[in-house]
Amino acid sequence: MTFVAAACGAPPPAERFEDDRPLNQAGWDEVQRAAGELLPLAAAELRYCSPTPRSRATGDALGYAPLVQLALRDCDMGRWRGLTLGEAMAREPEAVDFWLADPRATPHGGESLLAFISRVGGWLDTRPADDGGRIVAVAEPSVIRAALVYALKAPPSSYWNIDVRPLSTTTVSGRAGRWNLRFDGIPAQRSRT
């Protein structure tokens, strides 16, 4: 299974929890520059995406015609939904610190990091594997980070140390309980501005 990170919807400092904004112009431009390298993934037998507008738009723009998977939705951030990390920190600094330190914490009233990782991992474990078929999934970077933590059986705290760039690809192969990871990278045609 190859994960493709959705194109940008906002510059990194303006990224919001459970951001439902569509692709901005810079995101559309990124998809066009990366299309040459990412279009071949449209030949995958199974094509999925997160339910966010930018994941769906990225998949559609690349010709994937992906099937939305609710299990690939972003972490439920409760009352912090729509806030940036900085805004949440300004409102509830102790709660944010607690949430960052404890993967079971839900001070925002939503889903814990551990539950999020388990949900995404559970979806990954139900995908067909080792049958030679290709699968592609366009997802938010947070969802891909959760899948990687799960696939590697890494401690939940490692989630914060994984950087997934827009339109980068990462492949996991194997089967439930035994996943292998391959970093494919960011398409070379893309230039960061």
N, C-alpha and C positions, 0 to 999 in steps of 0.2 A: 504494500500500500504506500502510495506517495502522497504526502501532505503538501499542499501548496498554500502558503500563507496569503491571506487576502491582501489586496492592495490597500494603500492608505486611504483613510477617510479624514484624517486630521494630522497636523504635525505632532510628533511625539509628546511635547509638553502639554498639548491640548487633548490627548487621548483620555477618554472617559470610560468609567466602568459601564459595562453592558451598552456600549455605544451603538445606537441604531441609525446613525447618520449614514447616508449613502456615500459612495465614492465622491471625492472632490475632483477637481480638474487634474491636479497633480497625480491622483490615483489612476485616473483614466489614461493619462499620458504614460505612467509607469507600465500599465497593462499593455499598451500598444508597443512600447519598447521591448518588453519581455516576451511578447507573443510568439516570436520565432522559435524560441527555445521551449516554451511551455505548451504550444499547440499540439505537439505529438502526444501529450498525455490524454488528449481527447479520444484517442483510440482505446483507452482503458474500457474493459468490459463493464465495470461498475464505476459510476461517477456520482459523488456525493458533495454536499456543502453544508456549512453551518447555516442557521436560519437568518443571519444578519443580512441587511441589504448589501453591504459591501462584499460579503462572501458570495452571495448569489450573483451579484453583478460581475465580480471577477470571473467566476466560473462560466457565466453566460458569454462574457466578452471573449473568453478563450475557446469558446465553442464546445464546452463540456456538457451543456444542458444537464447540470447536476440535480440530483434528487435531494431535497432538503431533509436533513436528519436532526430532529429535535435534541437528541442526545449530544449533538455537537454544539449546542448553544453555549454561550459564555457562562461563567460562574454567576449565579444569582447573588447580586450584591445588596439586596434588600434596600434599605433607605439610602444607601450610597449610590444607587443606580443613577447614572447621568453625571456624577461628579468626577473630577480629576482626583488623583491621589492627593495632590496639594490641597484641594478644597476639602476633602474628607479629613485630612490632617489638621487643617485650620479649625474645623468644627469639632472634631472629636480626637484630639491627639493621642490620648491614652488608649482609646478603642482601636485606633489604627495600629499603634505599637503592639497591642495584644494580638490583633489579627495577623500581623506580619510575623510574630514570634511563635504562635501556636496554630498548627494546621487544622486543629479541631474547632477553633474559635469562630463564632458567628456574631460578633458584636454589632454588625450591621443589620441583623435580623434575617439574613439570607442563607446562603449555602456555605459550608466550610470549604476550605481548600482541599482537605482530605476527601470530602464527599464529591467535590468537583472532579478531582483526579480519578476517583473510583467510577464515577458516571462515564467519563470519557473512556477510561480503560475498559469498562464493561462493554461499551459499544465496540471498541477495537477487538475485543475477544470474540465477538459474535460475527466478525467478518470472515468470509471464506478465505482460507489460507492454504498454501502449498499445493494449489491445484493448477498453477501456471497462469491463472487469470490476473490481469492487472486491475488495480483499484486506485482511483484518485479521489482525494477529498480536499476541497477548498475550505479552509477554516481560519478563524481568528488566531493570531499568534498565541493568545492565552490558551486556547484549546489545544494547539499543537504542543505547547510546553507541557500541558497536563498529560497528553498522550505519551510524550517522551519520558516523563517521570515514571509513568505507569509501565511502559515497555521496558525500561531499564531497571525496574524495581528499585529505583533510587529513593532516598528519603524525601518526604514531601518538601522539606526546606530547600532542596535543590531546585525546585520550581523557580525560585527567585534568581537563580544563577544561569538560566537559559535564555538566550537572546534569539528570538525568531524574527527575522527581518521580513518586511512585506515582499511578497512574490518569491521568497526563497522556497526551496523544496527539500524535504526530508523524507527518506524512505525507511519503513520498517517492514521486515519480512519475518516469516516464521508462522507461529500459531499461538493460540491462547496459552499464556504462561511461559512462552519461550519466544521472545521477540529479539531480533537483531536490528541494529540501527545503522543507517548510512546517511551521512550528510551530503546532499547533492549540491547545495550552494545557492547562490543568487545568480540569476541569468546575467551573463556577461554584457549583454547589450544595454543594460540599465545603468544609468549614471545618476548618482545622488546629487541633488541640488540643494 
